[in-house]
Amino acid sequence: MTDRYISVSLAQRGVKAVARLLDDEAPRTAAAVWDALPLGGQVYHGKFARNEIYTLLPAFAPTEPGAENTTITPIPGDLCYFTFDGVLTNPAYGYEAGSAPGEHQLLIDLAVFYGRNNLLVNGDVGWVPGNVFGTIVDGLSEFAEACNDVWMGGARGEVLSYARE
């Protein structure tokens, strides 16, 4: 199979990175994301994982891909896919009152890890392995700067988007 590439962007910050899909390592997850593109929504910065931004989307795959190429220690440039079913409604997660996502639906978390020393553990459920389905191959440094600005400058109104390259 020929390598497939997607763009990952932060609209307000005017930054884009290019990632290669890991079709050999995570074929079901890469296909689920590719087939659903373009995707995007409100960006959030990780509270527990460390150097992570993500968006939450309603389930989009006809069949959930299941666990493949999982990690609990993502590295800079990893794109990860997580499935959540109602667990994000705990007020400790910090979503604004009345806006906790996914209370009654399956949610997909599409995440970008932009720095080192990440650990995917949740105080309520324990380890949260994610499917690594892509890796940033161009633009990580600039994208990481913008991600850090999401942390320091705020996420309100910023959109994290994924599209075919």
Disulfide bonds with the S-S distance in Angstrom:
none
